[in-house]
Amino acid sequence: MEKEFVPYELAVKLKELGFDEPCFGRYDGRDENKGKIWYEMPNLGKGWIPVKDVLAPLYQQAFRWFREKHNLFGQVNIHTYFIYNISNGDFKMVKEYDKLFETYEEAELACLIKLIEIVKQK
């Protein structure tokens, strides 16, 4: 089940960008348990999780959040990805990755990393 969740390091970056959607889990942020996932809905009411903890979104939640909040659509194919700006009903390619990844999961992870970089640069 853990492979369905965005990795801890990226969850931290999403939090820095303002991600605060209800999730089925959270990552422990305390030193002794840092990165351990707890399965629950910690911010059902969008408000409370332990101070050092970080929400653990599913990949699909993260991609949806980029579409809805930043008008960025990440399309993952078997061995590569594309990113489009979807403002004003137009699809404008922002990034086409020319590297072929070994697996879909590697392409998905790389796409999410690039989406985070694009939003940070805005």
Z-matrix of the N, CA and C atoms (Angstrom, degrees):
N
C 1 1.458
C 2 1.525 1 111.43
N 3 1.319 2 118.04 1 -32.27
C 4 1.465 3 120.87 2 -175.15
C 5 1.519 4 112.85 3 -61.23
N 6 1.338 5 118.20 4 -27.01
C 7 1.458 6 119.67 5 -178.58
C 8 1.524 7 112.18 6 -70.84
N 9 1.320 8 118.18 7 -10.90
C 10 1.467 9 122.08 8 176.92
C 11 1.525 10 111.78 9 -78.93
N 12 1.327 11 116.10 10 -18.10
C 13 1.457 12 121.35 11 -176.70
C 14 1.526 13 111.14 12 -95.29
N 15 1.314 14 115.65 13 145.57
C 16 1.455 15 121.84 14 173.89
C 17 1.532 16 107.11 15 -59.50
N 18 1.328 17 118.71 16 137.57
C 19 1.466 18 120.31 17 179.48
C 20 1.541 19 112.14 18 -59.27
N 21 1.317 20 115.30 19 153.20
C 22 1.465 21 122.06 20 -176.79
C 23 1.525 22 112.81 21 -49.81
N 24 1.331 23 117.63 22 -48.93
C 25 1.466 24 121.51 23 -176.04
C 26 1.529 25 111.49 24 -59.50
N 27 1.331 26 116.94 25 -37.90
C 28 1.462 27 119.84 26 178.80
C 29 1.527 28 111.38 27 -77.78
N 30 1.324 29 117.05 28 -30.98
C 31 1.467 30 120.30 29 175.55
C 32 1.526 31 110.06 30 -61.85
N 33 1.330 32 116.73 31 -37.83
C 34 1.466 33 121.07 32 177.00
C 35 1.532 34 109.40 33 -62.92
N 36 1.325 35 116.88 34 -44.19
C 37 1.473 36 120.64 35 -179.91
C 38 1.528 37 111.04 36 -66.07
N 39 1.322 38 117.30 37 -37.67
C 40 1.464 39 120.09 38 177.01
C 41 1.526 40 110.55 39 -63.55
N 42 1.314 41 116.65 40 -40.17
C 43 1.460 42 120.62 41 177.16
C 44 1.523 43 110.14 42 -59.89
N 45 1.328 44 116.64 43 -42.72
C 46 1.468 45 121.29 44 178.77
C 47 1.529 46 111.42 45 -61.55
N 48 1.332 47 116.99 46 -29.34
C 49 1.467 48 121.45 47 179.09
C 50 1.530 49 112.39 48 -84.77
N 51 1.337 50 116.83 49 -6.24
C 52 1.455 51 120.75 50 177.17
C 53 1.517 52 115.74 51 105.80
N 54 1.336 53 118.14 52 9.82
C 55 1.456 54 119.81 53 177.62
C 56 1.521 55 109.58 54 -62.78
N 57 1.336 56 116.26 55 125.21
C 58 1.464 57 121.77 56 -179.42
C 59 1.530 58 109.79 57 -151.84
N 60 1.305 59 116.27 58 50.35
C 61 1.463 60 121.63 59 -179.34
C 62 1.527 61 109.43 60 -97.13
N 63 1.340 62 117.85 61 152.08
C 64 1.464 63 119.44 62 175.64
C 65 1.527 64 110.87 63 -57.87
N 66 1.318 65 115.92 64 134.26
C 67 1.464 66 121.96 65 -178.15
C 68 1.522 67 110.01 66 -130.47
N 69 1.318 68 115.58 67 160.97
C 70 1.462 69 121.07 68 177.54
C 71 1.516 70 112.07 69 -85.05
N 72 1.309 71 117.77 70 -2.40
C 73 1.454 72 119.72 71 -178.78
C 74 1.506 73 111.92 72 -157.59
N 75 1.314 74 113.77 73 170.93
C 76 1.458 75 121.45 74 175.70
C 77 1.513 76 108.05 75 -143.76
N 78 1.308 77 115.21 76 152.31
C 79 1.457 78 121.10 77 175.32
C 80 1.520 79 108.68 78 -96.35
N 81 1.306 80 115.34 79 135.11
C 82 1.457 81 121.44 80 176.56
C 83 1.520 82 108.04 81 -69.44
N 84 1.306 83 116.85 82 135.22
C 85 1.459 84 121.31 83 -179.35
C 86 1.515 85 113.91 84 -107.81
N 87 1.330 86 117.11 85 -0.19
C 88 1.469 87 119.20 86 179.55
C 89 1.518 88 109.64 87 -75.80
N 90 1.286 89 116.38 88 146.13
C 91 1.465 90 121.93 89 -174.82
C 92 1.520 91 113.64 90 -50.21
N 93 1.313 92 117.80 91 -46.79
C 94 1.464 93 120.32 92 -175.23
C 95 1.531 94 113.10 93 -70.65
N 96 1.314 95 117.91 94 -22.06
C 97 1.466 96 121.93 95 -178.97
C 98 1.530 97 112.73 96 -123.73
N 99 1.327 98 118.24 97 15.05
C 100 1.465 99 121.74 98 -172.24
C 101 1.533 100 111.10 99 -52.32
N 102 1.326 101 114.62 100 125.36
C 103 1.453 102 120.93 101 177.87
C 104 1.519 103 114.87 102 90.47
N 105 1.324 104 117.94 103 -6.45
C 106 1.473 105 120.20 104 177.72
C 107 1.522 106 108.47 105 -72.58
N 108 1.331 107 114.96 106 135.03
C 109 1.460 108 118.23 107 -177.52
C 110 1.531 109 110.47 108 -93.73
N 111 1.310 110 114.55 109 138.07
C 112 1.460 111 122.76 110 175.04
C 113 1.522 112 106.35 111 -114.96
N 114 1.323 113 117.47 112 126.50
C 115 1.456 114 122.14 113 -178.96
C 116 1.516 115 109.55 114 -89.98
N 117 1.316 116 115.23 115 111.67
C 118 1.455 117 122.41 116 179.80
C 119 1.519 118 106.97 117 -172.99
N 120 1.291 119 116.80 118 178.88
C 121 1.462 120 119.88 119 174.96
C 122 1.521 121 107.54 120 -111.68
N 123 1.340 122 117.20 121 80.37
C 124 1.447 123 120.67 122 -171.80
C 125 1.513 124 114.89 123 -66.29
N 126 1.298 125 118.93 124 -29.73
C 127 1.459 126 118.58 125 -177.64
C 128 1.519 127 111.45 126 -119.43
N 129 1.315 128 114.85 127 43.54
C 130 1.455 129 120.22 128 179.24
C 131 1.527 130 110.24 129 -51.25
N 132 1.327 131 115.59 130 -41.23
C 133 1.459 132 119.83 131 178.20
C 134 1.509 133 112.03 132 -94.64
N 135 1.336 134 117.78 133 14.53
C 136 1.466 135 123.77 134 -179.84
C 137 1.514 136 110.51 135 52.79
N 138 1.292 137 117.47 136 65.03
C 139 1.441 138 116.04 137 178.38
C 140 1.506 139 115.73 138 -162.77
N 141 1.313 140 118.43 139 -46.19
C 142 1.446 141 118.15 140 -168.87
C 143 1.515 142 112.42 141 -121.39
N 144 1.337 143 114.83 142 124.22
C 145 1.456 144 122.61 143 162.99
C 146 1.521 145 104.70 144 -144.38
N 147 1.325 146 118.93 145 157.15
C 148 1.463 147 119.16 146 179.80
C 149 1.538 148 110.91 147 -54.07
N 150 1.317 149 115.29 148 144.95
C 151 1.466 150 123.38 149 -170.09
C 152 1.524 151 114.42 150 -48.74
N 153 1.304 152 119.60 151 -47.88
C 154 1.458 153 121.05 152 -175.99
C 155 1.525 154 113.57 153 -87.46
N 156 1.315 155 117.39 154 -6.37
C 157 1.463 156 120.58 155 -177.43
C 158 1.525 157 111.51 156 -78.36
N 159 1.327 158 115.01 157 162.11
C 160 1.458 159 122.44 158 -177.58
C 161 1.518 160 108.35 159 -132.54
N 162 1.326 161 116.72 160 138.77
C 163 1.458 162 120.47 161 176.61
C 164 1.519 163 110.34 162 -60.97
N 165 1.324 164 116.13 163 147.02
C 166 1.466 165 122.33 164 -179.49
C 167 1.531 166 108.66 165 -114.65
N 168 1.336 167 117.07 166 86.90
C 169 1.464 168 118.34 167 -179.40
C 170 1.517 169 112.40 168 -76.32
N 171 1.315 170 115.71 169 151.93
C 172 1.451 171 121.26 170 169.76
C 173 1.532 172 107.46 171 -72.04
N 174 1.324 173 116.65 172 155.90
C 175 1.466 174 119.67 173 177.13
C 176 1.523 175 111.03 174 -53.24
N 177 1.346 176 116.93 175 -44.93
C 178 1.456 177 119.70 176 -177.37
C 179 1.519 178 111.93 177 -62.69
N 180 1.339 179 117.39 178 -33.31
C 181 1.463 180 120.33 179 176.81
C 182 1.525 181 110.71 180 -67.13
N 183 1.315 182 116.31 181 -43.13
C 184 1.462 183 120.36 182 -179.61
C 185 1.526 184 110.70 183 -62.67
N 186 1.339 185 117.14 184 -46.19
C 187 1.463 186 119.98 185 179.19
C 188 1.533 187 111.17 186 -63.54
N 189 1.335 188 117.33 187 -40.06
C 190 1.468 189 120.64 188 177.47
C 191 1.523 190 110.49 189 -62.97
N 192 1.332 191 116.92 190 -41.00
C 193 1.460 192 121.70 191 -179.77
C 194 1.526 193 110.44 192 -61.35
N 195 1.322 194 117.78 193 -41.91
C 196 1.466 195 120.41 194 177.49
C 197 1.524 196 111.36 195 -63.93
N 198 1.339 197 116.92 196 -37.91
C 199 1.469 198 119.78 197 177.59
C 200 1.525 199 111.23 198 -65.40
N 201 1.334 200 115.91 199 -48.07
C 202 1.463 201 120.48 200 -173.50
C 203 1.521 202 113.59 201 -76.46
N 204 1.303 203 118.41 202 -38.36
C 205 1.471 204 121.79 203 -174.94
C 206 1.524 205 113.82 204 -94.29
N 207 1.330 206 116.94 205 -26.54
C 208 1.466 207 119.29 206 -173.44
C 209 1.528 208 113.75 207 -127.49
N 210 1.326 209 116.92 208 5.83
C 211 1.469 210 121.74 209 179.61
C 212 1.522 211 113.13 210 54.40
N 213 1.316 212 116.79 211 34.64
C 214 1.461 213 121.80 212 178.85
C 215 1.524 214 109.27 213 -115.91
N 216 1.314 215 115.51 214 125.83
C 217 1.456 216 121.91 215 -178.16
C 218 1.523 217 108.64 216 -110.79
N 219 1.318 218 116.57 217 116.94
C 220 1.453 219 121.61 218 177.15
C 221 1.521 220 109.54 219 -97.97
N 222 1.313 221 116.47 220 120.26
C 223 1.461 222 121.83 221 179.67
C 224 1.519 223 107.87 222 -110.48
N 225 1.315 224 116.41 223 118.77
C 226 1.455 225 121.53 224 -179.14
C 227 1.520 226 108.43 225 -105.52
N 228 1.312 227 115.55 226 126.63
C 229 1.454 228 121.69 227 173.99
C 230 1.524 229 107.35 228 -104.25
N 231 1.291 230 117.52 229 -175.15
C 232 1.457 231 120.05 230 -174.51
C 233 1.526 232 112.51 231 -56.99
N 234 1.326 233 117.03 232 -44.21
C 235 1.464 234 119.19 233 -174.68
C 236 1.521 235 114.56 234 -127.59
N 237 1.317 236 118.40 235 11.69
C 238 1.463 237 120.67 236 -179.35
C 239 1.525 238 109.75 237 -156.97
N 240 1.337 239 116.99 238 -178.07
C 241 1.456 240 120.36 239 176.84
C 242 1.525 241 110.50 240 -147.10
N 243 1.335 242 114.35 241 163.06
C 244 1.452 243 123.29 242 176.19
C 245 1.519 244 107.09 243 -134.97
N 246 1.324 245 117.29 244 147.81
C 247 1.461 246 121.48 245 176.17
C 248 1.523 247 107.78 246 -126.25
N 249 1.332 248 115.12 247 130.85
C 250 1.461 249 121.44 248 -179.27
C 251 1.523 250 109.58 249 -120.96
N 252 1.334 251 115.98 250 145.57
C 253 1.451 252 122.15 251 168.15
C 254 1.521 253 105.16 252 -89.62
N 255 1.319 254 117.31 253 126.96
C 256 1.466 255 120.28 254 -175.30
C 257 1.528 256 111.87 255 -113.23
N 258 1.319 257 117.32 256 32.94
C 259 1.463 258 121.39 257 178.68
C 260 1.518 259 111.03 258 -70.50
N 261 1.300 260 116.13 259 145.84
C 262 1.465 261 123.87 260 174.38
C 263 1.524 262 112.98 261 55.10
N 264 1.305 263 118.46 262 30.36
C 265 1.449 264 121.83 263 177.93
C 266 1.519 265 115.00 264 76.73
N 267 1.318 266 117.06 265 1.15
C 268 1.462 267 121.17 266 178.90
C 269 1.521 268 110.04 267 -97.41
N 270 1.312 269 115.48 268 149.34
C 271 1.458 270 121.84 269 173.29
C 272 1.513 271 107.63 270 -109.18
N 273 1.310 272 116.74 271 109.31
C 274 1.464 273 120.98 272 178.33
C 275 1.522 274 107.92 273 -116.36
N 276 1.329 275 116.62 274 123.58
C 277 1.460 276 119.29 275 -178.28
C 278 1.522 277 109.79 276 -67.05
N 279 1.327 278 115.55 277 128.21
C 280 1.455 279 122.15 278 178.41
C 281 1.523 280 109.39 279 -99.44
N 282 1.318 281 115.91 280 -41.65
C 283 1.465 282 119.95 281 -174.86
C 284 1.519 283 109.28 282 -150.03
N 285 1.315 284 114.77 283 129.21
C 286 1.462 285 121.25 284 170.85
C 287 1.512 286 105.54 285 -119.84
N 288 1.286 287 116.49 286 120.90
C 289 1.457 288 119.22 287 -177.60
C 290 1.510 289 109.08 288 -87.68
N 291 1.313 290 115.95 289 124.54
C 292 1.457 291 119.75 290 -174.41
C 293 1.527 292 113.56 291 -89.61
N 294 1.310 293 116.60 292 -3.50
C 295 1.464 294 120.16 293 177.61
C 296 1.529 295 108.83 294 -86.34
N 297 1.304 296 116.30 295 142.04
C 298 1.460 297 120.23 296 173.50
C 299 1.522 298 108.57 297 -97.11
N 300 1.307 299 115.85 298 127.98
C 301 1.454 300 121.55 299 179.28
C 302 1.519 301 109.46 300 -90.26
N 303 1.305 302 115.89 301 157.57
C 304 1.474 303 120.25 302 -179.10
C 305 1.522 304 112.43 303 -70.71
N 306 1.334 305 116.67 304 -33.11
C 307 1.456 306 120.44 305 -176.66
C 308 1.530 307 111.01 306 -135.97
N 309 1.305 308 114.97 307 162.07
C 310 1.465 309 121.37 308 174.64
C 311 1.529 310 109.93 309 -58.77
N 312 1.328 311 116.36 310 -42.38
C 313 1.464 312 120.90 311 -177.17
C 314 1.522 313 111.74 312 -62.17
N 315 1.326 314 117.50 313 -37.76
C 316 1.468 315 120.63 314 176.95
C 317 1.527 316 110.55 315 -65.68
N 318 1.332 317 117.02 316 -41.25
C 319 1.469 318 121.15 317 178.24
C 320 1.529 319 110.59 318 -65.75
N 321 1.323 320 116.74 319 -39.76
C 322 1.466 321 122.15 320 179.23
C 323 1.529 322 110.74 321 -62.84
N 324 1.313 323 116.30 322 -45.34
C 325 1.458 324 121.36 323 179.06
C 326 1.531 325 110.55 324 -64.03
N 327 1.324 326 117.23 325 -44.90
C 328 1.469 327 121.25 326 179.72
C 329 1.528 328 110.91 327 -62.88
N 330 1.323 329 116.99 328 -38.56
C 331 1.463 330 121.07 329 178.46
C 332 1.526 331 110.48 330 -63.52
N 333 1.309 332 117.24 331 -44.38
C 334 1.461 333 121.25 332 179.06
C 335 1.534 334 110.93 333 -63.10
N 336 1.311 335 117.03 334 -42.14
C 337 1.466 336 121.04 335 177.19
C 338 1.528 337 110.00 336 -59.77
N 339 1.323 338 117.47 337 -43.94
C 340 1.469 339 121.35 338 -179.69
C 341 1.525 340 111.08 339 -66.85
N 342 1.331 341 118.56 340 -38.82
C 343 1.461 342 121.11 341 176.37
C 344 1.528 343 110.84 342 -59.67
N 345 1.322 344 116.62 343 -43.17
C 346 1.471 345 121.18 344 177.96
C 347 1.523 346 109.90 345 -61.56
N 348 1.331 347 117.58 346 -45.03
C 349 1.468 348 121.01 347 179.27
C 350 1.524 349 112.01 348 -60.74
N 351 1.335 350 116.70 349 -42.91
C 352 1.461 351 120.63 350 -179.11
C 353 1.525 352 110.72 351 -61.92
N 354 1.329 353 117.72 352 -45.30
C 355 1.461 354 121.11 353 -179.28
C 356 1.530 355 110.60 354 -67.47
N 357 1.313 356 118.45 355 -38.51
C 358 1.465 357 121.09 356 177.69
C 359 1.511 358 111.65 357 -61.82
N 360 1.341 359 117.97 358 -33.06
C 361 1.453 360 121.67 359 -177.84
C 362 1.528 361 113.26 360 -77.05
N 363 1.323 362 116.88 361 -16.24
C 364 1.488 363 120.25 362 -179.54
C 365 1.505 364 111.20 363 -69.97
